[in-house]
């Protein structure tokens, strides 16, 4: 699916339930060395990525995003696309983003508060159908991502595991969970942004270049730290992605999918 080359992009995007830019971190090879760079992403669209001079054409890209891609058991691609379109329509109808707008949108799904997929229970992830404060509130951030994706056609990305990747020019998009990435890579129960550059360098065999500006940003801003952790986690685990058999895909879509969490 992915082959090691200097054209690989590993991108982590943290959630943000407001209209402010989304924290994005990119890990890629530059003249033989891995480089980490951080950017504010205006919206989760191809056009916004292009404004950051992030080339997607003929460059295999894995985007790991803090967002739940599920609203029902046995979620299929058609339903998922409808979720995105409905979120965008709701955003337009109700005048924007935010906790209350997102909460009211997800109430239309008529699921009991706290509903979780089997994969959420396995990963100790939060429920899409619970309103929680601050970083624990996945609901508001997911609504933001969904509504961004619903604004334009999705022909520029491949949503895994719903579709097997066939075109390397299309980024592969996966649902991710920053807390799980922190635990699985670094063995910590709590985020430690101030130590992140040092911990990242300990896991990368090659040298990693982080400018002083970006190093300060991920040390002091937990949202950019989460984005950087997702990018590194994508790099370390991308070999887990594979062409799925019908049975494997059926199992994943029944139980839910979080990148890096073994559902079998």
C-alpha positions in Angstrom: 0.0 0.0 0.0 2.8 2.4 1.0 6.4 2.0 0.0 9.3 3.8 1.6 10.3 6.8 -0.5 11.1 10.5 -0.1 7.6 11.3 -1.4 5.8 10.0 1.7 3.6 12.5 3.7 2.4 11.7 7.2 0.0 14.2 8.5 -1.7 14.5 11.9 -4.7 16.8 12.4 -6.1 17.5 15.8 -9.7 18.5 16.4 -11.1 22.0 16.9 -14.8 22.6 17.3 -14.7 26.3 16.6 -14.1 28.1 13.3 -10.4 28.6 14.2 -7.8 26.8 12.1 -7.2 23.1 12.8 -3.7 22.2 14.3 -1.8 20.2 11.6 1.6 18.6 11.8 3.4 17.0 8.9 6.3 14.6 9.0 8.2 14.1 5.7 11.6 13.5 4.3 13.7 16.5 3.2 17.1 15.7 1.7 17.3 12.4 3.5 16.2 13.7 7.0 12.8 13.6 8.5 11.3 17.0 9.2 8.4 18.0 11.3 6.5 21.1 10.5 3.3 22.6 12.0 0.6 24.6 10.2 -2.8 26.1 11.0 -5.2 24.4 8.6 -8.1 26.8 7.7 -10.5 23.9 7.0 -10.3 20.2 6.3 -10.4 20.5 2.5 -8.0 19.9 -0.4 -7.9 23.6 -1.1 -6.7 24.4 2.4 -4.0 21.8 2.3 -2.8 23.2 -1.1 -2.5 26.7 0.4 0.0 25.2 2.9 2.1 24.0 -0.1 1.5 20.4 0.9 1.7 18.4 -2.3 -0.8 15.6 -2.6 -0.4 14.7 -6.2 1.7 11.6 -6.9 2.8 11.7 -3.2 1.4 8.9 -1.0 -0.1 10.6 2.0 -1.6 9.2 5.2 -3.8 11.7 7.1 -4.5 10.7 10.7 -7.3 12.9 12.1 -8.8 13.2 15.6 -12.4 12.6 14.5 -15.0 9.8 14.7 -16.1 8.4 11.4 -19.1 6.5 12.6 -22.8 7.2 13.4 -24.3 3.7 13.2 -23.3 0.1 13.3 -22.2 -1.3 10.0 -21.5 2.2 8.7 -21.1 2.2 5.0 -19.5 4.8 2.6 -22.9 6.1 1.4 -24.1 6.7 4.9 -20.8 8.3 5.9 -20.9 10.7 3.0 -24.5 11.6 3.9 -23.3 12.3 7.5 -20.8 14.8 6.1 -23.4 16.5 3.9 -25.9 16.7 6.6 -23.4 18.2 9.0 -22.5 20.9 6.5 -26.2 21.6 5.9 -26.8 21.8 9.6 -23.9 24.2 10.0 -25.3 26.5 7.3 -28.8 26.3 8.8 -27.8 27.1 12.3 -25.1 29.7 11.6 -21.8 28.0 12.3 -20.0 25.7 14.7 -19.7 25.2 18.5 -20.7 22.9 21.2 -24.5 23.5 21.3 -24.9 23.3 17.5 -22.9 20.0 17.4 -24.8 18.6 20.3 -28.2 19.4 18.7 -27.0 17.8 15.4 -26.0 14.5 17.0 -29.3 14.4 19.0 -31.0 13.9 15.6 -29.3 10.5 15.4 -31.4 9.4 18.3 -28.7 7.4 20.1 -28.6 7.0 23.8 -26.0 9.3 25.5 -22.7 7.5 25.9 -23.3 5.1 23.0 -20.0 3.5 22.0 -18.7 1.1 19.3 -16.8 -2.0 20.4 -13.6 -0.4 19.3 -14.2 2.6 21.6 -14.5 0.3 24.5 -11.3 -1.5 23.5 -9.4 1.8 23.1 -11.0 3.4 26.1 -12.2 6.2 23.8 -14.9 8.8 24.5 -18.3 8.5 23.0 -19.5 10.5 20.1 -22.8 10.8 21.8 -21.6 12.4 25.1 -20.9 16.1 25.6 -17.7 16.4 27.7 -15.6 19.5 28.4 -12.4 20.6 26.7 -10.2 18.0 25.0 -12.4 15.1 26.0 -15.3 16.4 23.9 -14.9 14.5 20.6 -18.4 15.4 19.6 -17.9 19.1 18.8 -14.6 18.5 17.0 -16.1 15.7 14.9 -19.0 17.9 13.8 -16.4 20.5 12.6 -14.5 17.9 10.6 -17.7 16.4 9.1 -19.1 19.7 8.1 -15.8 20.7 6.4 -15.8 17.4 4.5 -19.4 17.9 3.5 -18.7 21.2 1.8 -17.2 19.7 -1.3 -16.9 16.4 -3.2 -14.8 13.7 -1.5 -13.1 12.6 -4.7 -9.7 13.8 -3.4 -9.4 11.3 -0.5 -9.8 7.6 0.3 -11.6 6.8 3.5 -10.1 3.7 5.1 -11.3 1.0 5.8 -14.5 1.7 3.8 -12.5 1.8 0.5 -9.3 0.1 -0.4 -6.7 2.5 -1.8 -6.3 2.3 -5.5 -4.9 5.7 -6.4 -1.6 6.8 -4.7 -2.4 10.3 -5.6 -5.4 10.3 -3.2 -4.5 10.8 0.5 -5.6 7.9 2.8 -7.7 9.2 5.6 -8.0 7.4 8.9 -9.7 8.0 12.2 -7.2 8.4 15.1 -7.2 8.9 18.8 -4.4 11.1 20.2 -4.6 9.6 23.8 -4.1 6.1 22.4 -1.2 7.3 20.3 0.5 8.9 23.4 0.0 5.7 25.4 1.0 3.2 22.7 4.2 5.1 21.6 5.4 6.6 24.8 3.8 4.6 27.6 2.4 7.7 29.3 -1.0 8.1 30.9 -1.0 11.9 30.5 0.2 14.1 27.6 3.6 15.6 28.1 4.0 18.2 25.4 7.1 19.8 27.0 9.0 16.4 26.5 7.6 15.7 23.1 10.5 16.7 20.8 12.9 14.6 22.9 10.5 11.6 22.9 9.9 11.9 19.1 13.7 11.9 18.4 14.0 8.7 20.6 11.6 6.8 18.3 12.9 7.9 14.9 16.1 6.1 13.9 17.0 8.9 11.4 17.6 12.5 12.4 14.5 14.6 12.7 14.6 18.3 12.0 12.3 20.5 14.0 12.8 24.3 13.7 13.0 26.2 17.0 9.6 27.8 16.2 7.9 24.4 15.7 9.6 22.9 18.7 8.3 25.7 20.9 4.8 25.3 19.4 4.5 21.6 20.2 6.0 22.0 23.6 3.6 24.8 24.7 0.4 24.1 22.7 -1.2 20.7 23.5 -3.3 20.8 20.3 -0.2 21.0 18.1 1.4 18.4 20.3 -1.5 16.1 19.6 -1.2 16.7 15.9 2.5 16.0 16.0 1.9 12.7 17.9 -0.7 11.7 15.3 1.8 12.3 12.5 4.5 10.3 14.2 2.0 7.5 15.0 1.0 7.4 11.4 4.7 7.1 10.4 5.4 4.3 12.9 2.2 2.3 12.1 1.4 2.8 8.4 2.5 -0.8 7.6 -0.6 -2.0 9.5 -2.7 -0.7 6.6 -3.4 -3.3 4.0 -5.8 -4.3 1.3 -8.7 -5.8 3.2 -10.6 -8.9 2.4 -14.4 -8.6 2.4 -14.5 -10.5 5.7 -11.9 -8.2 7.3 -13.7 -5.1 6.1 -17.0 -6.4 7.4 -15.5 -7.0 10.8 -13.9 -3.5 11.0 -17.1 -1.8 9.9 -19.2 -3.7 12.4 -17.0 -3.0 15.3 -15.6 0.5 14.3 -12.1 1.4 13.4 -9.5 3.5 15.1 -6.0 3.6 13.5 -3.5 1.6 15.4 -6.0 -0.3 17.6 -6.2 -4.0 16.8 -9.9 -4.8 16.6 -9.5 -8.6 16.0 
